[in-house]
Amino acid sequence: MDLSFLPLVNAILNGISAVLLVIGWCLIKQGKRDAHRKTMVTAFVVSAIFLVCYVTHKIWKGYVGDGLHTSYNGTGLIKAAYLLMLMSHVILAMTVPVFALLLIHLGRKQRFETHKRIGRIALPVWLYVSITGVLVYLMLYPFNPPML
């Protein structure tokens, strides 16, 4: 089975998640708490689907002997920028599930002040991870220079 399409799916899921996060933020700013809740839970589900697809792709790449990672072939400053973005993306991505589950829990318990305080930190992190996920895909696949 060829699962080489999954990186594109993952980029699309990251993009959808980013859009949902912005919509959810706008909704709560408008006082639409129920619509905010539904939108943010949907963003969480989309991100969870992403995680399943991401892990599936990594397992498949290891199974077919293609190596777990796709190399970026750029050089110089662009490669340094890519690696910096990738490193920050990976480190911050590890916090997103924790933030998301905590925020869902706080919302369900109606601890809205704590939810709001943590959400002010979590939203930019989650948004950054979603957007840089799309950028990593673009740099690794359609815009990856050929190997020298």
Number of C-alpha atoms within 10 A of each C-alpha: 5 9 12 11 9 16 22 14 16 24 22 18 23 28 21 17 26 24 17 22 24 16 17 24 19 13 18 15 11 10 10 13 13 11 14 21 18 13 21 23 19 17 24 20 13 20 24 14 15 21 16 11 18 17 11 14 20 17 14 18 18 13 11 11 9 11 13 14 10 12 12 18 15 19 11 7 9 12 14 12 13 19 14 11 16 17 12 14 20 13 11 15 18 11 14 20 15 11 18 21 13 16 23 16 13 17 16 12 10 11 12 14 11 13 19 15 11 16 19 12 11 21 19 13 18 25 20 16 26 26 19 22 24 20 19 20 20 15 18 19 15 8 14 16 13 8 8 5
